[in-house]
Amino acid sequence: MSQAIIDGVEQSQLKQDLPHLEVGDTVDVHVRIIEGAKERIQVFNGVIIAKGGRGINETITVRRIVANEGVERIFPLHSPRISKIEMKRHGHVRRAKLYYLRERVGKKRRLRDRRRGLGTLVKLEQEAEDQAVKVREAAAAEQASGEEAAEE
């Protein structure tokens, strides 16, 4: 009973506009920074090396190199401090956690681009779009039949 209430409250707090994120993707995370009375947005770009949690507690770990020093930040995805996340590149990886990138330097640190799955990704997007069109047409047909019944 109480878990259902908690889940209901958490559902209202989840962000709906997040892109599909996978480990190995290169992203720009736009973070709201509050300094005194001012608020600004700072962009943190890097590679997602880990994902964790679920629901409202879902997090991503993003790694980038600044002045030849690795910097990692853990971002809660549904935090109000995250204004948006932009997808830059999809990397092809075969692991769930990319901690091995910490030891790599230079060109060895680069990830291969995900080209193999692009065809299936396009197909999935097309199917989702077709399904949305069908739902809209069905709703319009229901509305039209409801108006006809009201006129009689």
LINGIMO-V945906 format. One line per field, one symbol per residue. ss: DSSP state (h for helix, s for strand, l for the rest). psi: psi as a letter, one per 30 degrees, with the letter a starting at -180 (. if undefined). Layout:
BEGIN
ss=???
psi=???
END
This chain:
BEGIN
ss=lhhhhhhhhhhhhllllllllllllssssssssssllsssssssssssssssllhhhlssssssssllsssssssslllllsssssssslssllllllhhhhlllhhhhllssllllhhhhhhhhhhhhhhhhhhhhhhhhhhhhhhhhhhl
psi=eeeeeeeeeeeffkkfgkljklkfkkljjjkkkjjbflklkkkjkakjfkklllbfgklkkkklkjhgkkkkkkkkegkffjelkkkekkkjlglfkhfffefkkbfffkkkkjfegeeeeeeeeeeeeeeeeeeeeeeeeeeeeeeeeee.
END
